[in-house]
Amino acid sequence: MEIQKLKSIMDTSKSTVFLGGAGVSTESGIPDFRSAAGLYSKENEMGYPPEYLLSHSFFANETEKFFDYYRKNLIYPNAKPNKAHIALAELEKRGKLDAVITQNIDGLHALAGSKNVIEIHGSIYRNYCMSCNKTYGLEKVTLSEGVPRCDSCGGLVRPDVVLYEEGLNMKLLDSAINYIKNAETLIVGGTSLNVYPVAGLLEYFRGKNLVIINKTITSYDNRADLVFRDSIGDVLSGVL
Ligand code: ZN
């Protein structure tokens, strides 16, 4: 059975890294941006293309509307970690997983108990004042109306989340690349691998075992040693 194969790979692998996309969180009720049921297909009352609603231009030019949209569509404070998050945290605890690299901003890996999580697109739980750099939690955004302002200096408080047109945090990206470069096993889950930066990150992998878990075909399936067309939660809890 394929799950047994994955289990024996993980039992013997000296270094295993998980690289996850939006599909990891859909089972927690957080929509994927690009899938059929995702945010991109959702009508928005403003009539803007969805990429614009998550862009630096929208944030800079129509800050109040940006925050309205962000509060309604990007924040899921009641979302709970699902089986995939919980299995990854448990695998780390057992010494079988070195790092989780995620493009999700929902903070669910940390909530599930994972310690070494690299959130390459940032997190809704981290917010900072653009003037004095004072940091804030999620409540700063959820409990305020309109544009959140800094308690110390009145500056604009923004989420530490990478918007379209903004560059990635190079320190986080370097750290993600290092983990992938040195991994013997890379498990990729919940992404069709068509989008930057995950597809690019995969190019750094030089290890032995590439494992892909995704409900639909990905552009790397032919290069993978193991492919699961199943729920990530089911597969990963199966190896515990
Ligand atoms: Zn400030």
Boltz pocket constraint, residues with backbone or C-beta under 6 A from the ligand:
constraints:
  - pocket:
      binder: B
      contacts: [[A, 129], [A, 130], [A, 131], [A, 132], [A, 133], [A, 134], [A, 150], [A, 151], [A, 152], [A, 153], [A, 154], [A, 155]]
      max_distance: 6.0
